[in-house]
Amino acid sequence: MQRQIVEIETDDQKPKHFVFVLLNDFTLLTFSSAIESLRLANLMSGKTLYTWSLFGEGGKTARCSTGIDFQLDNDLVEVKRDDTIFVCAGANVQKNTSQAILNWLRRESRRGAKIGGVCTGAYILAKAGLLEGKKATIHWENQDSFTEEFEDIELTKSVFVVDGNRFTTAGGTASIDLMLQNIATDFGEELANSVADQLIYSAIRTDQDTQRLSIPSRIGVRHPKLSSVIQIMEKNIEDPISPSILAQEVGMSTRQLERLFRRYLNRSPKRYYMELRLQKARNLLMQTDMSVINVALACGFTSPSHFSKCYRSHYNTTPYRERGAQTARLSI
């Protein structure tokens, strides 16, 4: 079957060029989602609307999340003024963020480049000082650590954010949504929709969509009062609220709240709240350099010994050993 070409008026303009900066451990899905969207825009239009190149420190190779090495086109050299820089990162972003990368991004920013970060790329932009006064997003798993380190940056839970000449995505397939918006802005909705059809991507998201499932979808329960209580818990990790006050907030007794949690989640409100706090603590231990004591305080534990006891009971290891194991993994 012959493919239907989308007619695009380009007035013989030069292709728009993307510079993908690959850090070691970059998330393959995020990168491939972005570059495939550009490739399909060219295919569906029958024209070279977009070109791209791969940059990275050293200019040789970068290894992605699946262990595959990618050949780079260039070192961190000067880009053209109209190029768009796409910083692709993933796991171990702190370890893989070098001073050379930060200095290069600052220099290109001063030259007026449009710069974005995908997956954990927002961390690198923030570290370089490029998100000051901007809204941003990052993968939900990294939001706690990001907020602790860059508390003045307005972090959202959107799948992607475009704020002036800065853009960030939450990772995963969010790169598709961002690229579809770019394609629609550059060459029209018809081409963007054709690219989405080729990707079999039927639910295009905007910057108004959040990256995580709603609480009812996440816990598999559609009970408005239960969802409200969990939402309150998630917003009050550092200063936990007692079950009696939580119950009052949704207009029920403490006993009713206990029964609600037992029925739908097979645990008490206190236990569920503790698990939320410990999950945040683990994220901070794995992703930041915060001391164990400060992690404990950030998660509502006033006593380090109590924190350690609860952590060991839940994860079968102590916070100190967790931090030590993470440090060992990063040093390999």
C-alpha positions in Angstrom: 0.0 0.0 0.0 1.4 3.4 -0.9 1.9 5.8 2.0 -0.1 9.0 2.0 2.3 12.0 1.9 1.3 15.0 3.9 1.9 18.1 1.8 4.0 20.7 3.6 4.9 24.2 2.5 8.5 24.9 3.6 9.5 27.7 1.3 12.8 25.9 0.8 13.9 26.6 4.4 16.7 24.7 5.9 15.9 21.6 7.9 15.6 22.2 11.7 18.5 20.6 13.4 18.5 18.8 16.8 21.7 18.1 18.8 21.2 15.1 21.1 23.7 15.2 23.9 24.0 11.7 25.2 25.3 11.0 28.8 26.2 7.5 29.8 23.2 5.5 31.2 20.8 7.7 29.1 17.4 6.1 28.8 17.1 4.5 25.4 13.3 4.7 25.2 13.3 8.5 25.9 15.9 9.1 23.2 14.5 6.8 20.6 11.0 8.2 21.1 12.3 11.7 20.3 14.4 10.8 17.3 11.9 8.4 15.8 9.2 11.2 15.8 11.6 13.4 13.8 12.4 10.6 11.4 8.7 9.9 10.8 8.0 13.6 10.2 10.5 13.4 7.4 9.0 10.2 6.1 5.4 11.3 6.2 6.2 14.7 4.5 8.5 13.3 1.9 11.0 16.0 2.8 13.9 16.5 5.1 12.3 18.7 7.7 14.5 17.7 10.5 18.2 16.6 10.9 20.1 15.6 14.0 23.5 14.8 15.3 24.8 13.0 18.5 27.1 14.9 20.8 28.8 13.8 24.0 31.8 14.4 26.1 34.9 13.0 24.4 33.0 12.7 21.1 33.4 8.9 20.8 30.7 6.7 22.3 27.9 6.9 25.0 26.4 3.9 26.6 22.6 3.8 27.0 20.4 2.2 29.7 20.4 -1.2 28.0 24.2 -1.4 27.7 24.3 -0.5 24.0 27.1 1.9 22.8 26.2 4.7 20.5 28.7 6.2 18.2 28.8 10.0 18.6 29.2 12.5 15.8 31.0 15.1 17.8 32.5 16.3 21.1 31.0 19.2 23.0 31.7 21.7 20.2 29.9 24.9 19.4 26.4 24.5 17.9 24.7 26.6 15.3 22.5 29.4 16.6 19.3 27.9 15.3 20.0 24.3 16.6 18.0 22.8 19.5 19.9 21.0 22.2 18.3 17.9 23.7 20.2 16.6 26.8 19.4 12.9 27.2 20.1 11.4 30.6 18.8 8.5 32.8 20.1 6.6 35.8 23.1 7.8 37.8 22.6 11.3 36.5 24.6 12.9 39.3 27.6 10.7 38.6 27.4 11.3 34.9 27.1 15.1 35.1 30.6 16.5 34.5 31.9 20.0 34.9 32.6 20.0 31.1 28.9 19.3 30.3 27.8 22.1 32.7 30.3 24.6 31.3 29.3 23.7 27.7 25.6 24.1 28.4 26.2 27.5 30.1 28.2 28.7 27.1 25.6 27.6 24.6 22.9 29.2 26.7 24.7 32.5 26.7 24.7 32.2 22.9 20.9 31.9 22.9 20.5 28.2 22.2 17.2 26.5 22.9 18.0 23.8 25.4 16.0 21.0 26.9 16.4 17.9 29.1 14.6 14.6 28.8 14.1 12.1 31.5 16.6 13.2 34.2 18.1 15.8 31.9 16.2 18.4 33.9 18.7 17.8 36.7 21.6 18.7 34.5 19.9 21.9 33.3 19.2 22.8 36.9 22.7 22.1 38.0 24.0 24.4 35.2 21.6 27.2 36.4 19.5 27.1 33.3 16.1 26.6 35.0 16.2 29.6 37.3 12.8 31.3 37.1 11.5 28.5 34.8 8.9 25.8 35.3 10.2 22.2 34.8 9.4 18.6 35.1 11.4 15.4 35.7 10.5 11.7 36.1 8.3 11.2 39.1 10.8 8.9 40.8 13.3 11.7 40.8 11.0 14.5 42.0 11.8 14.2 45.7 15.5 14.4 45.2 15.2 17.3 42.7 13.0 19.3 45.0 15.5 18.9 47.9 18.4 20.1 45.8 16.7 22.8 43.7 14.0 24.1 46.0 13.6 27.4 44.2 12.7 25.8 40.8 9.0 25.4 40.2 8.7 21.7 39.5 5.5 20.3 38.0 4.1 16.8 37.5 3.4 17.4 33.8 4.6 14.9 31.2 6.5 17.8 29.6 7.0 21.5 30.1 8.0 24.2 27.6 8.9 27.5 29.2 10.5 30.0 26.8 13.7 28.5 25.4 13.8 25.7 27.9 11.9 22.5 27.8 11.9 19.4 30.0 10.1 16.0 29.8 9.4 13.3 32.4 11.0 10.5 30.4 9.6 7.4 28.9 7.2 8.2 26.0 6.8 11.8 27.0 9.4 12.7 24.4 6.8 11.7 21.8 4.3 14.2 23.2 6.9 17.0 23.2 8.0 16.2 19.6 4.5 16.0 18.3 3.8 19.4 19.7 7.0 20.7 18.1 6.0 19.2 14.7 2.5 20.6 15.0 3.9 24.1 15.7 6.5 23.9 12.9 4.5 22.2 10.2 0.9 21.8 11.3 -1.4 19.4 13.1 -2.0 17.1 10.1 1.6 16.1 10.0 1.8 15.7 13.8 -1.3 13.4 13.7 0.2 11.4 10.8 3.4 10.8 12.9 1.3 9.8 15.9 -0.6 7.3 13.7 2.6 5.8 12.4 3.7 5.4 16.1 0.3 3.9 16.9 0.1 6.6 19.5 -3.6 7.2 20.0 -3.6 9.3 23.2 -1.5 12.4 22.5 -0.8 14.3 25.8 -0.3 18.0 26.3 1.7 19.9 28.9 -1.5 19.9 31.0 -1.4 16.1 31.5 0.3 14.6 34.5 2.8 11.8 34.3 1.5 9.5 37.0 -1.8 7.7 37.2 -4.5 9.2 39.4 -4.7 7.8 42.9 -7.8 5.7 42.2 -6.0 4.2 39.1 -2.8 3.6 41.0 -4.3 1.8 43.9 -7.0 0.1 41.9 -9.8 1.6 44.1 -12.3 4.2 43.2 -13.4 5.5 46.6 -13.3 9.4 46.9 -12.6 9.6 50.6 -9.8 7.0 50.5 -8.3 8.9 47.5 -8.5 12.2 49.4 -6.8 10.8 52.5 -3.9 9.4 50.4 -3.5 12.7 48.6 -3.2 14.5 51.9 -0.7 11.9 53.1 1.4 12.4 49.9 1.5 16.1 50.4 2.5 15.9 54.1 5.5 13.5 54.3 7.8 15.8 56.3 5.1 16.6 58.9 2.9 13.5 59.1 -0.7 14.0 60.2 -2.4 11.7 62.7 -5.1 9.2 61.6 -7.7 11.1 63.7 -7.0 14.4 61.9 -7.0 12.6 58.6 -10.4 11.1 59.4 -11.8 14.5 60.4 -10.5 16.0 57.1 -12.8 13.7 55.1 -15.7 13.7 57.5 -15.5 10.3 59.1 -14.4 8.7 62.4 -11.0 7.2 63.0 -12.6 3.7 63.2 -14.3 4.2 59.8 -11.0 5.3 58.3 -9.3 2.2 59.7 -11.9 -0.1 58.2 -11.7 1.7 54.9 -7.9 1.1 54.6 -8.2 -2.5 55.8 -11.0 -3.3 53.3 -9.3 -1.8 50.2 -5.6 -1.8 50.9 -5.2 -4.6 53.5 -3.2 -2.4 55.9 -3.9 0.4 58.5 -3.7 4.1 57.6 -0.6 4.3 59.8 1.1 1.5 58.0 0.3 2.9 54.5 1.6 6.3 55.6 4.8 4.8 56.9 5.4 3.0 53.5 4.9 6.3 51.7 7.5 8.0 53.9 10.0 5.1 53.6 9.6 5.1 49.8 10.5 8.8 49.8 13.4 8.2 52.1 14.8 5.5 49.8 14.6 7.8 46.8 16.5 10.4 48.7 19.2 8.0 49.9 19.6 6.6 46.3 19.5 9.9 44.4 21.0 12.6 46.7 24.0 13.3 48.9 21.8 14.2 51.8 23.0 12.8 55.2 21.0 10.0 56.6 19.9 12.3 59.5 18.6 14.9 57.0 16.8 12.2 55.0 15.1 11.1 58.2 14.0 14.6 59.0 12.7 15.2 55.5 10.5 12.1 55.8 9.0 12.9 59.2 11.3 11.0 61.5 12.6 13.0 64.4 14.7 10.2 65.7 17.5 8.6 63.5 17.3 5.4 65.5 13.5 5.1 64.9 14.1 5.8 61.2 16.7 3.1 61.0 14.5 0.6 62.8 11.5 1.3 60.5 13.7 1.3 57.3 15.3 -2.1 58.3 11.9 -3.6 59.0 10.6 -2.6 55.6 13.6 -3.0 53.3 15.6 -5.6 55.3 18.7 -3.3 55.4 19.7 -0.1 57.2 19.7 3.4 55.6 23.5 3.5 56.1 24.0 0.2 54.3 21.6 1.3 51.5 23.6 4.4 51.0 26.9 2.4 51.1 25.6 -0.1 48.5 24.5 2.8 46.2 27.9 4.4 46.5 29.6 1.1 45.6 27.3 0.7 42.5 28.1 4.2 41.3 31.9 3.7 41.7 31.9 0.6 39.4 
